[in-house]
């Protein structure tokens, strides 16, 4: 019986380790998606500003 309990304990420890690793990967993916969205927003804002400046220069 102790052997089964030991195997169960090892399986639970392994499962916990796997879940911790998956959680870490999920966090990195989430961080990357947030950074990507922020970068895209900043690029669009700069592009809009450049277009606005180009229009002003053309009218001068």
Secondary structure, DSSP 4 states (H G I P E B T S, - for coil): -HHHHHHHHHHHHHHHHHHHHHHHHHHHHHHHHHHHHHHHHHHHHHHHHHHHHHHHHHH-
